Amino acid sequence: MDIKPDILCIGSVLWDIIGRTDLGMELGNDKPGRITRLPGGVALNIAMTLAQFGMRPALISVVGEDREGAELLQRCREMGLLVDYMTLNPDLPTDQYMAIEAQGHLTAALADAHSLEAAGADILAPLADGRLGDERAPWDGLIALDGNLTTELLAAIAQSELFMAADLRLAPASPGKAERLRALLSHERATLYVNCEEAGLITGSPVKTAVEGAQALIKAGARRVLVTHGAEMAVDADADTYVSRSPPQVVAKRITGAGDTFMAAHIAAEAAGLDRGEALARALAAAAEYVAG
């Protein structure tokens, strides 16, 4: 391929179906609002934001050979994303995610990433067959990897020679899947992006602040972590360095994808040469702008 990616985004590439209302909601409520359908999934959300910052992301995932998959890949191409390394499977439907947000807060969500889980290691073929590297010359650039992959595949990636030279950036995908990343927690080239709840789930310890989350993860073996806490202070920490910044205060209009935006903006900032404090501040500003709608 003529264009070399700046980063590989591995994980969920799907359709987001999001319902939003400015009204409060409780279990069983039926309220007026707006429903949108747009490209989404953690890996794709990260890739879209990276492209907005001028980077060239390649997507590593699977879509079905169906109308939804063809439309999704075309939308990705139109956004400047590289889709040549995507797996197309005629036997699997294109994945989707459905969420309801009320007054800027997530009320409920369902992630149907069964095709990604079923495809398994097949999606990683470009990293092994020479297109993006192989075991003798593995990919040595950035990789954004999300926790929508199965626990077994993430454990295999943690031991794989194909990932030993990469700058790994890890996203848990959701609190419900955060524990899947434990296998990669102590990977010597991994940076973990989580919120307080996810930090607590991964470490199995009570976490009330970003500082506590970072300390717990480092103690558990993480090399470097970035921990956010909504509108409160965020932390970038490793065993020797601790950097904290507070996000801009905004009125939340949406929440789905905010963590992915933060992670992508941070990766782009560091790729542009910003120091850790500047990169953290820029990522928080980007996430706040996204949340504000």
C-alpha contacts under 8 A as a table, 3 or more apart, distances in Angstrom:
res1	aa1	res2	aa2	distance
1	M	4	K	7.14
1	M	131	R	7.72
5	P	8	L	6.81
5	P	56	R	5.27
5	P	57	P	5.46
5	P	58	A	5.69
5	P	82	L	7.53
6	D	55	M	6.15
6	D	56	R	5.11
6	D	57	P	5.76
6	D	58	A	7.77
6	D	141	G	7.33
6	D	142	L	7.04
7	I	55	M	7.86
7	I	56	R	6.78
7	I	57	P	4.96
7	I	58	A	6.37
7	I	141	G	6.55
7	I	142	L	4.77
7	I	143	I	5.52
7	I	144	A	7.27
8	L	57	P	5.77
8	L	58	A	4.94
8	L	59	L	6.06
8	L	60	I	6.78
8	L	142	L	6.45
8	L	143	I	4.73
8	L	144	A	6.14
9	C	43	A	5.17
9	C	44	L	7.18
9	C	46	I	7.29
9	C	47	A	6.34
9	C	57	P	6.63
9	C	58	A	6.04
9	C	59	L	4.99
9	C	60	I	5.91
9	C	143	I	5.95
9	C	144	A	4.75
9	C	145	L	6.14
10	I	43	A	5.70
10	I	59	L	6.18
10	I	60	I	4.63
10	I	61	S	6.04
10	I	143	I	7.27
10	I	144	A	6.08
10	I	145	L	4.87
10	I	146	D	6.49
11	G	41	G	7.80
11	G	42	V	6.78
11	G	43	A	5.04
11	G	44	L	7.94
11	G	60	I	6.62
11	G	61	S	5.61
11	G	116	L	7.51
11	G	145	L	6.08
11	G	146	D	5.19
11	G	147	G	7.27
11	G	148	N	6.05
11	G	149	L	6.31
12	S	40	G	7.95
12	S	41	G	4.77
12	S	42	V	5.58
12	S	43	A	5.29
12	S	44	L	6.73
12	S	61	S	6.39
12	S	62	V	7.96
12	S	95	D	7.99
12	S	113	A	6.95
12	S	116	L	6.76
12	S	146	D	7.35
12	S	148	N	6.25
12	S	149	L	7.94
13	V	39	P	7.61
13	V	40	G	6.14
13	V	41	G	4.82
13	V	42	V	7.10
13	V	43	A	6.15
13	V	44	L	5.23
13	V	59	L	7.98
13	V	61	S	6.34
13	V	62	V	7.16
13	V	63	V	7.43
13	V	95	D	7.30
14	L	39	P	6.13
14	L	40	G	5.32
14	L	41	G	5.31
14	L	44	L	7.70
14	L	63	V	7.60
14	L	72	L	7.40
14	L	94	T	6.49
14	L	95	D	4.96
14	L	96	Q	4.99
14	L	97	Y	7.10
15	W	37	R	6.64
15	W	38	L	5.77
15	W	39	P	4.81
15	W	40	G	5.28
15	W	41	G	7.10
15	W	72	L	7.44
15	W	94	T	7.98
15	W	95	D	6.69
15	W	96	Q	4.63
15	W	97	Y	6.18
16	D	36	T	7.80
16	D	37	R	5.54
16	D	38	L	5.30
16	D	39	P	5.83
16	D	40	G	5.03
16	D	41	G	7.03
16	D	96	Q	5.91
16	D	97	Y	4.84
16	D	98	M	6.01
16	D	99	A	7.92
17	I	35	I	6.92
17	I	36	T	5.68
17	I	37	R	4.55
17	I	38	L	6.76
17	I	96	Q	7.46
17	I	97	Y	6.02
17	I	98	M	4.71
17	I	99	A	6.49
18	I	35	I	5.54
18	I	36	T	5.35
18	I	37	R	6.56
18	I	98	M	5.76
18	I	99	A	4.92
18	I	100	I	5.88
18	I	101	E	7.47
19	G	33	G	6.74
19	G	34	R	5.58
19	G	35	I	4.24
19	G	36	T	6.50
19	G	99	A	6.22
19	G	100	I	4.68
19	G	101	E	6.15
20	R	33	G	5.48
20	R	34	R	5.36
20	R	35	I	6.44
20	R	100	I	5.87
20	R	101	E	4.75
20	R	102	A	5.81
20	R	103	Q	7.81
20	R	254	R	7.75
21	T	24	G	7.67
21	T	31	K	7.31
21	T	32	P	6.56
21	T	33	G	4.35
21	T	34	R	6.52
21	T	101	E	6.48
21	T	102	A	4.96
21	T	103	Q	6.27
22	D	33	G	7.26
22	D	102	A	5.85
22	D	103	Q	4.68
22	D	104	G	7.60
23	L	31	K	7.36
23	L	102	A	6.04
23	L	103	Q	5.92
24	G	102	A	5.68
24	G	103	Q	6.19
25	M	29	N	5.96
25	M	31	K	7.52
25	M	102	A	6.21
25	M	107	T	7.53
26	E	29	N	5.59
39	P	44	L	7.37
39	P	45	N	7.84
39	P	72	L	6.58
39	P	75	R	7.56
39	P	76	C	7.92
40	G	43	A	7.99
40	G	44	L	5.59
40	G	45	N	5.48
40	G	97	Y	7.87
41	G	44	L	5.30
41	G	45	N	5.84
41	G	96	Q	7.94
41	G	97	Y	7.40
42	V	45	N	5.12
42	V	46	I	6.18
42	V	146	D	6.51
42	V	171	A	7.89
42	V	173	A	6.14
42	V	257	G	7.42
42	V	260	D	6.24
43	A	46	I	5.26
43	A	47	A	6.17
43	A	59	L	7.31
43	A	144	A	7.12
43	A	145	L	7.06
43	A	146	D	6.45
44	L	47	A	4.91
44	L	48	M	6.03
44	L	59	L	7.15
45	N	48	M	5.23
45	N	49	T	6.38
45	N	257	G	6.62
45	N	260	D	6.01
45	N	261	T	7.02
46	I	49	T	5.33
46	I	50	L	6.15
46	I	144	A	7.85
46	I	260	D	5.32
46	I	261	T	6.20
46	I	263	M	7.10
46	I	264	A	5.08
47	A	50	L	5.03
47	A	51	A	6.16
47	A	57	P	5.58
47	A	58	A	7.53
47	A	59	L	7.40
47	A	81	L	7.17
47	A	264	A	7.34
48	M	51	A	5.19
48	M	52	Q	6.48
48	M	79	M	7.17
48	M	81	L	7.40
49	T	52	Q	5.05
49	T	53	F	6.59
49	T	261	T	6.16
49	T	264	A	5.91
49	T	265	A	6.89
50	L	53	F	5.11
50	L	54	G	6.59
50	L	55	M	5.42
50	L	56	R	7.33
50	L	57	P	6.89
50	L	264	A	5.58
50	L	265	A	6.76
50	L	267	I	7.94
50	L	268	A	6.29
51	A	54	G	5.04
51	A	55	M	4.88
51	A	56	R	5.94
51	A	57	P	6.71
51	A	79	M	7.47
51	A	80	G	6.84
51	A	81	L	7.11
52	Q	55	M	7.32
53	F	265	A	7.53
53	F	268	A	6.49
55	M	268	A	7.33
56	R	80	G	7.36
56	R	81	L	6.56
56	R	82	L	7.31
57	P	81	L	5.74
57	P	82	L	6.21
58	A	81	L	6.05
58	A	82	L	4.43
58	A	83	V	6.09
58	A	84	D	7.81
58	A	85	Y	7.20
59	L	81	L	7.25
59	L	82	L	6.22
59	L	83	V	5.59
59	L	85	Y	6.62
59	L	86	M	6.26
60	I	83	V	7.71
60	I	85	Y	5.92
60	I	86	M	5.23
60	I	87	T	7.50
60	I	123	I	6.29
60	I	124	L	7.07
61	S	85	Y	7.99
61	S	86	M	5.34
61	S	87	T	6.06
61	S	116	L	6.86
61	S	123	I	5.53
62	V	86	M	5.77
62	V	87	T	4.55
62	V	88	L	5.75
62	V	89	N	7.00
62	V	94	T	7.66
62	V	115	S	7.23
62	V	116	L	5.99
62	V	119	A	7.08
62	V	123	I	6.50
63	V	69	G	5.21
63	V	86	M	7.59
63	V	87	T	6.55
63	V	88	L	5.36
63	V	89	N	6.41
63	V	92	L	7.43
63	V	93	P	6.84
63	V	94	T	4.70
63	V	95	D	7.03
63	V	115	S	7.57
63	V	116	L	7.97
64	G	68	E	7.63
64	G	69	G	5.31
64	G	88	L	5.62
64	G	89	N	4.93
64	G	90	P	5.65
64	G	91	D	7.00
64	G	92	L	5.12
64	G	93	P	4.61
64	G	94	T	4.61
65	E	69	G	5.99
65	E	70	A	6.86
65	E	88	L	5.88
65	E	89	N	5.72
65	E	90	P	4.76
65	E	91	D	7.74
65	E	92	L	7.63
65	E	93	P	7.43
65	E	94	T	7.86
66	D	69	G	5.26
66	D	70	A	6.29
66	D	90	P	7.46
66	D	93	P	6.85
66	D	94	T	7.21
67	R	70	A	5.21
67	R	71	E	6.13
68	E	71	E	5.24
68	E	72	L	6.09
68	E	94	T	6.32
69	G	72	L	5.06
69	G	73	L	6.20
69	G	93	P	7.89
69	G	94	T	5.50
70	A	73	L	5.31
70	A	74	Q	6.25
71	E	74	Q	5.13
71	E	75	R	6.24
72	L	75	R	5.15
72	L	76	C	6.28
73	L	76	C	4.98
73	L	77	R	6.25
73	L	83	V	6.84
74	Q	77	R	5.10
74	Q	78	E	6.28
75	R	78	E	5.10
75	R	79	M	6.47
76	C	79	M	5.16
76	C	80	G	6.60
76	C	81	L	5.39
76	C	82	L	7.60
76	C	83	V	7.27
77	R	80	G	5.13
77	R	81	L	5.26
77	R	82	L	6.60
77	R	83	V	6.94
78	E	81	L	7.44
82	L	85	Y	7.55
83	V	86	M	5.41
85	Y	126	P	6.33
86	M	123	I	7.09
87	T	122	D	7.63
87	T	123	I	5.76
89	N	92	L	5.67
90	P	93	P	7.83
92	L	115	S	5.73
93	P	115	S	6.52
94	T	115	S	6.84
95	D	112	D	5.71
95	D	113	A	5.19
95	D	114	H	6.89
95	D	115	S	6.15
95	D	116	L	7.42
96	Q	111	A	6.53
96	Q	112	D	5.32
96	Q	113	A	6.67
97	Y	109	A	7.41
97	Y	110	L	5.85
97	Y	111	A	4.49
97	Y	112	D	5.74
97	Y	113	A	7.77
98	M	109	A	5.52
98	M	110	L	5.28
98	M	111	A	6.48
99	A	106	L	7.38
99	A	107	T	7.58
99	A	108	A	5.70
99	A	109	A	4.02
99	A	110	L	6.39
99	A	256	T	7.97
100	I	106	L	6.21
100	I	107	T	5.53
100	I	108	A	5.46
100	I	109	A	6.34
101	E	104	G	6.09
101	E	105	H	5.33
101	E	106	L	4.43
101	E	107	T	5.29
101	E	108	A	7.26
101	E	254	R	6.99
101	E	255	I	7.50
102	A	105	H	5.32
102	A	106	L	6.46
102	A	107	T	6.33
103	Q	252	A	7.32
103	Q	253	K	6.45
103	Q	254	R	7.78
104	G	252	A	4.76
104	G	253	K	4.35
104	G	254	R	4.58
104	G	255	I	6.02
104	G	291	V	7.84
105	H	252	A	7.68
105	H	254	R	6.89
105	H	255	I	6.22
106	L	109	A	7.56
106	L	255	I	6.57
106	L	256	T	7.33
113	A	116	L	5.42
113	A	117	E	6.49
113	A	148	N	7.07
114	H	117	E	5.03
114	H	118	A	5.99
115	S	118	A	4.93
115	S	119	A	6.02
116	L	119	A	5.24
116	L	120	G	6.47
116	L	148	N	7.65
116	L	149	L	6.85
117	E	120	G	5.29
117	E	148	N	7.54
117	E	149	L	5.88
117	E	150	T	5.82
119	A	122	D	5.71
119	A	123	I	6.59
120	G	123	I	6.52
120	G	149	L	7.33
120	G	150	T	7.37
120	G	153	L	6.70
121	A	124	L	5.44
121	A	125	A	7.35
121	A	153	L	6.64
122	D	125	A	5.67
123	I	126	P	7.56
124	L	127	L	5.66
124	L	128	A	7.06
125	A	128	A	5.29
125	A	129	D	6.00
126	P	129	D	5.49
126	P	130	G	6.62
126	P	131	R	5.20
126	P	132	L	5.48
126	P	133	G	7.20
127	L	130	G	6.61
127	L	131	R	6.57
127	L	132	L	4.80
127	L	133	G	4.93
127	L	134	D	5.81
127	L	138	P	7.16
127	L	139	W	6.88
127	L	162	L	6.63
128	A	131	R	7.54
128	A	132	L	7.23
128	A	133	G	5.72
128	A	134	D	4.11
128	A	135	E	6.47
128	A	138	P	7.76
128	A	162	L	6.83
129	D	132	L	7.47
129	D	133	G	6.69
129	D	134	D	5.84
130	G	133	G	4.49
130	G	134	D	5.30
132	L	138	P	7.66
132	L	139	W	6.17
133	G	136	R	7.93
133	G	137	A	5.59
133	G	138	P	4.66
133	G	139	W	5.16
133	G	162	L	7.60
134	D	137	A	5.24
134	D	138	P	4.89
134	D	139	W	7.44
134	D	162	L	6.28
135	E	138	P	5.36
135	E	161	E	5.73
135	E	162	L	5.37
138	P	161	E	7.13
138	P	162	L	4.99
138	P	163	F	6.73
138	P	164	M	7.45
138	P	165	A	6.38
138	P	166	A	7.80
139	W	162	L	6.79
139	W	163	F	6.92
139	W	165	A	6.42
139	W	166	A	5.95
140	D	163	F	7.93
140	D	165	A	4.70
140	D	166	A	4.35
140	D	167	D	6.96
141	G	165	A	7.55
141	G	166	A	5.13
141	G	167	D	5.78
142	L	166	A	5.90
142	L	167	D	4.67
142	L	168	L	6.14
142	L	169	R	7.42
143	I	166	A	6.54
143	I	167	D	6.04
143	I	168	L	5.00
143	I	169	R	5.97
144	A	168	L	6.18
144	A	169	R	4.72
144	A	170	L	5.95
144	A	171	A	7.47
145	L	168	L	7.09
145	L	169	R	6.12
145	L	170	L	5.02
145	L	171	A	6.23
146	D	149	L	6.82
146	D	170	L	5.83
146	D	171	A	4.64
146	D	172	P	5.68
146	D	173	A	5.77
147	G	150	T	7.43
147	G	154	L	7.83
147	G	170	L	7.66
147	G	171	A	6.12
147	G	172	P	4.48
147	G	173	A	5.15
147	G	174	S	7.78
147	G	177	K	6.16
147	G	178	A	6.75
147	G	180	R	6.25
147	G	181	L	6.39
148	N	172	P	7.50
148	N	173	A	6.10
148	N	177	K	7.03
149	L	153	L	6.41
149	L	154	L	6.47
150	T	153	L	5.24
150	T	154	L	6.23
150	T	180	R	7.34
151	T	154	L	5.20
151	T	155	A	6.14
151	T	180	R	5.11
151	T	181	L	7.57
151	T	183	A	7.99
152	E	155	A	5.14
152	E	156	A	6.29
153	L	156	A	4.98
153	L	157	I	6.15
154	L	157	I	4.98
154	L	158	A	6.25
154	L	180	R	7.28
154	L	181	L	7.02
154	L	183	A	6.71
154	L	184	L	7.16
155	A	158	A	5.12
155	A	159	Q	6.85
155	A	183	A	5.16
155	A	184	L	6.94
156	A	159	Q	5.38
156	A	160	S	6.03
157	I	160	S	4.90
157	I	162	L	7.83
157	I	163	F	6.71
157	I	184	L	7.99
158	A	163	F	7.53
158	A	183	A	6.37
158	A	184	L	5.31
158	A	187	H	6.66
160	S	163	F	5.79
160	S	164	M	6.79
161	E	164	M	5.17
161	E	165	A	7.91
162	L	165	A	7.47
163	F	166	A	5.38
163	F	168	L	7.94
164	M	189	R	7.49
165	A	189	R	7.72
166	A	189	R	6.90
167	D	189	R	5.65
167	D	190	A	6.50
168	L	189	R	5.89
168	L	190	A	4.55
168	L	191	T	6.16
169	R	190	A	5.80
169	R	191	T	4.88
169	R	192	L	6.05
169	R	193	Y	7.38
170	L	181	L	7.93
170	L	190	A	6.90
170	L	191	T	6.06
170	L	192	L	4.81
170	L	193	Y	6.01
171	A	192	L	6.45
171	A	193	Y	5.42
171	A	194	V	6.71
171	A	260	D	7.83
171	A	263	M	7.98
172	P	175	P	7.06
172	P	177	K	6.11
172	P	178	A	4.62
172	P	179	E	7.82
172	P	180	R	7.49
172	P	181	L	6.55
172	P	193	Y	7.49
172	P	194	V	6.77
172	P	198	E	7.59
173	A	177	K	6.43
173	A	178	A	6.96
174	S	177	K	5.38
174	S	178	A	6.06
174	S	198	E	7.64
175	P	178	A	5.01
175	P	179	E	7.95
175	P	197	E	6.74
175	P	198	E	5.17
175	P	201	L	7.39
176	G	179	E	7.59
177	K	180	R	5.64
177	K	181	L	7.93
178	A	181	L	5.95
178	A	182	R	7.95
178	A	198	E	5.70
178	A	201	L	6.67
178	A	202	I	6.12
179	E	182	R	5.64
179	E	198	E	7.95
179	E	201	L	6.29
179	E	202	I	4.89
180	R	183	A	6.99
181	L	184	L	5.43
181	L	185	L	6.27
181	L	202	I	7.47
182	R	185	L	4.96
182	R	202	I	6.35
183	A	186	S	7.50
184	L	187	H	5.21
184	L	190	A	7.39
185	L	190	A	7.42
185	L	192	L	7.65
185	L	220	A	7.84
185	L	221	G	6.42
185	L	222	A	5.11
185	L	223	R	7.74
186	S	190	A	7.53
186	S	220	A	7.88
186	S	221	G	4.91
186	S	222	A	4.78
186	S	223	R	6.30
187	H	190	A	5.39
187	H	222	A	7.33
187	H	223	R	7.20
188	E	223	R	6.15
189	R	223	R	7.40
190	A	222	A	7.82
190	A	223	R	6.59
190	A	224	R	6.93
191	T	222	A	7.83
191	T	223	R	6.74
191	T	224	R	4.92
191	T	225	V	5.51
191	T	226	L	7.56
192	L	222	A	7.72
192	L	224	R	6.44
192	L	225	V	4.67
192	L	226	L	6.15
193	Y	225	V	6.02
193	Y	226	L	4.87
193	Y	227	V	6.13
193	Y	263	M	6.70
194	V	197	E	7.99
194	V	198	E	5.74
194	V	199	A	6.13
194	V	225	V	7.70
194	V	226	L	6.38
194	V	227	V	5.09
194	V	228	T	6.46
195	N	198	E	5.35
195	N	199	A	6.17
195	N	210	A	7.40
195	N	213	G	7.98
195	N	227	V	5.13
195	N	228	T	4.58
195	N	229	H	5.69
195	N	230	G	7.83
196	C	199	A	5.05
196	C	200	G	6.28
196	C	207	V	6.10
196	C	208	K	6.68
196	C	209	T	6.34
196	C	210	A	5.79
196	C	213	G	5.70
196	C	227	V	6.42
196	C	228	T	6.33
196	C	229	H	5.73
197	E	200	G	5.22
197	E	201	L	6.34
197	E	207	V	6.94
198	E	201	L	5.02
198	E	202	I	6.13
199	A	202	I	5.29
199	A	203	T	6.19
199	A	207	V	7.06
199	A	213	G	5.25
199	A	214	A	7.50
199	A	216	A	7.54
199	A	217	L	6.72
199	A	227	V	7.54
200	G	203	T	5.31
200	G	204	G	5.47
200	G	205	S	5.11
200	G	206	P	5.56
200	G	207	V	5.20
200	G	213	G	6.55
200	G	216	A	7.87
201	L	204	G	5.08
201	L	205	S	7.06
202	I	217	L	7.85
203	T	216	A	6.48
203	T	217	L	6.32
203	T	220	A	6.62
205	S	216	A	7.38
207	V	210	A	7.73
207	V	212	E	5.64
207	V	213	G	5.49
208	K	212	E	6.58
208	K	213	G	7.45
209	T	212	E	5.24
209	T	213	G	6.27
209	T	229	H	6.68
210	A	213	G	4.95
210	A	214	A	6.10
210	A	227	V	5.30
210	A	228	T	5.75
210	A	229	H	5.80
210	A	233	M	6.73
210	A	234	A	5.76
210	A	235	V	5.98
211	V	214	A	5.18
211	V	215	Q	6.15
211	V	227	V	7.69
211	V	234	A	7.80
211	V	235	V	6.39
212	E	215	Q	5.13
212	E	216	A	6.09
213	G	216	A	5.21
213	G	217	L	6.23
213	G	227	V	6.57
214	A	217	L	5.22
214	A	218	I	6.15
214	A	225	V	6.29
214	A	226	L	7.15
214	A	227	V	6.15
214	A	235	V	7.06
214	A	236	D	7.74
214	A	237	A	6.41
215	Q	218	I	5.28
215	Q	219	K	6.07
216	A	219	K	5.13
216	A	220	A	6.16
217	L	220	A	4.94
217	L	221	G	6.49
217	L	222	A	5.56
217	L	225	V	7.30
218	I	221	G	5.20
218	I	222	A	4.65
218	I	223	R	6.52
218	I	224	R	7.15
218	I	225	V	7.49
218	I	238	D	6.60
218	I	239	A	6.52
219	K	222	A	7.17
222	A	225	V	6.89
222	A	238	D	7.76
223	R	238	D	5.85
223	R	239	A	7.06
224	R	236	D	7.51
224	R	237	A	5.76
224	R	238	D	4.43
224	R	239	A	7.50
225	V	235	V	7.91
225	V	236	D	5.87
225	V	237	A	5.47
225	V	238	D	6.47
226	L	234	A	7.32
226	L	235	V	5.55
226	L	236	D	4.43
226	L	237	A	6.46
227	V	234	A	5.68
227	V	235	V	5.27
227	V	236	D	6.65
228	T	232	E	7.57
228	T	233	M	6.89
228	T	234	A	4.44
228	T	235	V	6.58
229	H	232	E	5.22
229	H	233	M	6.33
229	H	234	A	6.12
230	G	233	M	7.88
231	A	246	S	7.52
231	A	247	P	6.09
231	A	248	P	7.63
231	A	249	Q	6.58
232	E	246	S	6.12
232	E	247	P	6.82
233	M	244	S	6.62
233	M	245	R	5.63
233	M	246	S	4.30
233	M	247	P	6.63
234	A	244	S	5.59
234	A	245	R	5.56
234	A	246	S	6.13
234	A	247	P	7.52
235	V	242	Y	7.08
235	V	243	V	5.70
235	V	244	S	4.41
235	V	245	R	6.69
236	D	241	T	7.99
236	D	242	Y	6.01
236	D	243	V	5.11
236	D	244	S	6.27
236	D	276	R	7.52
236	D	280	L	7.26
237	A	240	D	7.64
237	A	241	T	5.53
237	A	242	Y	4.53
237	A	243	V	6.24
238	D	241	T	5.34
238	D	242	Y	6.68
243	V	276	R	7.15
243	V	277	G	6.19
244	S	277	G	7.27
244	S	280	L	7.78
245	R	277	G	7.39
245	R	280	L	6.84
245	R	281	A	6.20
246	S	281	A	7.69
246	S	284	L	7.67
247	P	281	A	7.23
247	P	284	L	5.16
247	P	285	A	6.32
247	P	288	A	6.91
248	P	284	L	7.26
248	P	285	A	6.23
248	P	288	A	6.26
249	Q	288	A	7.34
250	V	288	A	6.50
250	V	289	E	7.88
250	V	291	V	7.71
250	V	292	A	6.01
251	V	291	V	7.74
251	V	292	A	5.79
252	A	255	I	7.26
252	A	291	V	5.24
252	A	292	A	5.00
252	A	293	G	7.48
253	K	291	V	5.81
253	K	292	A	5.19
253	K	293	G	5.50
254	R	290	Y	7.67
254	R	291	V	5.11
254	R	292	A	6.83
254	R	293	G	6.31
255	I	258	A	5.50
255	I	291	V	5.72
256	T	259	G	7.89
257	G	260	D	5.16
257	G	261	T	6.19
258	A	261	T	5.07
258	A	262	F	6.26
258	A	287	A	5.54
258	A	288	A	7.99
258	A	290	Y	6.48
258	A	291	V	6.28
259	G	262	F	5.03
259	G	263	M	6.24
259	G	287	A	7.15
260	D	263	M	5.15
260	D	264	A	6.11
261	T	264	A	5.20
261	T	265	A	5.99
261	T	283	A	7.68
261	T	286	A	6.86
261	T	287	A	5.62
261	T	290	Y	7.43
262	F	265	A	5.29
262	F	266	H	6.14
262	F	283	A	4.90
262	F	284	L	6.15
262	F	286	A	6.41
262	F	287	A	4.99
263	M	266	H	5.16
263	M	267	I	6.23
263	M	283	A	6.96
264	A	267	I	5.13
264	A	268	A	6.15
264	A	283	A	7.71
265	A	268	A	5.13
265	A	269	A	6.06
265	A	282	R	6.94
265	A	283	A	4.80
265	A	286	A	6.51
266	H	269	A	5.04
266	H	270	E	6.25
266	H	279	A	5.51
266	H	280	L	6.22
266	H	282	R	6.89
266	H	283	A	4.76
267	I	270	E	5.29
267	I	271	A	6.09
268	A	271	A	4.97
268	A	272	A	6.15
269	A	272	A	5.09
269	A	273	G	6.60
269	A	274	L	5.65
269	A	278	E	7.90
269	A	279	A	5.08
269	A	282	R	7.05
269	A	283	A	7.56
270	E	273	G	5.07
270	E	274	L	5.16
270	E	275	D	6.83
270	E	276	R	7.47
270	E	279	A	5.95
271	A	274	L	7.52
274	L	278	E	5.76
274	L	279	A	5.55
275	D	278	E	5.37
275	D	279	A	5.95
276	R	279	A	5.11
276	R	280	L	6.07
277	G	280	L	5.25
277	G	281	A	6.23
278	E	281	A	5.13
278	E	282	R	6.14
279	A	282	R	5.17
279	A	283	A	6.14
280	L	283	A	5.15
280	L	284	L	6.22
281	A	284	L	5.20
281	A	285	A	6.19
282	R	285	A	5.07
282	R	286	A	6.19
283	A	286	A	5.13
283	A	287	A	6.22
284	L	287	A	5.13
284	L	288	A	6.08
285	A	288	A	5.09
285	A	289	E	6.15
286	A	289	E	5.16
286	A	290	Y	6.22
287	A	290	Y	5.01
287	A	291	V	6.12
288	A	291	V	5.09
288	A	292	A	6.10
289	E	292	A	5.15
289	E	293	G	6.60
290	Y	293	G	5.30
